[in-house]
Amino acid sequence: MAEAPVVHLVGSGPGDPELLTVKAWKLLQRAEVVVHDRLVGQGILDLVPPSALRIDVGKKPGEHRFDQNSINALLAELAAPGRLVIRLKGGDPFVFGRGGEEALYLLRRGIRVEVVPGITAAFGCAAANRVPLTHRGVATGVRFVTGHCRDGWWLELDWKSLADPATTLVVYMGLAHIEQITTRLVEAGLDAATPTMAIENGTQDGERSLRAPLGGLAEATRDAAFRSPVLFIIGPVVEVLHNPAPLPLEIPDRHAAWIERVLHA
């Protein structure tokens, strides 16, 4: 039986090459064809062999050289038995990456799909800025939403449920609409003083971040001239590890004795 063609759907993580999975790193070093997005960092692309064919299908605001249908068809055309084809996406392929659409297109045409997860931007950016997305007594859950959708996107969101002060809200691709987003959250009942953070180019060289109350977030990002990609974290978790009050280090005697024995064993 002839070998079936396969496309590897690989998440490149939030940008820092050291946050790649080992599996993704190994695949990239053997790649023959890499179809990549705009948000894949240069440090990650540098891992691809010079002999490999690289195709940039990245979308910029207002500039889509390849629409999604074209990308789907391109992947199907490139797939061939014995050829290592990688569809390389920023973050995780299945978190606002349209990876499910690409996988479905390929599977329906008899092309095998292997998925390699990546650290999604919410996790990478939050960790890099010491923001726990959940924290006992502060946030019992977390929700991800995208702020970059077709016209009328806000009509599809349940703003009342998103305005839950006990749930951290992470907004991907929301820079262009952050004023509408914050306004609707406040109208739905979320306190305008709720802490928020905006993170530009998270985990990469040139990362910038700022903190602002929800009601002033749009103005703060404008004043700082933030540019895409920007991730927003909304909720009191933003302040949990920010300048915590110092406390004396107190180690119970029984623990101190045990630590001493272990260190000098």
Secondary structure, 3 states (H helix, E strand, C coil): CCCCCEEEEEECECCCHHHCCHHHHHHHHHCCEEEECCCCCHHHHCCCCCCCEEEECCEECCEECCCHHHHHHHHHHHCCCCCCEEEEECECCCCCCCHHHHHHHHHCCCCEEEEECCCCHHHHHHHHCCCCCCECCCECEEEEEECCCCCCHHHHCCHHHHCCCCEEEEEECCHHHHHHHHHHHHHCCCCCCCEEEEEECCCCCCCEEEEEEHHHHHHHHHHCCCCCCEEEEECHHHHCCCCCCCCCCCCCHHHHHHHHHHHCC
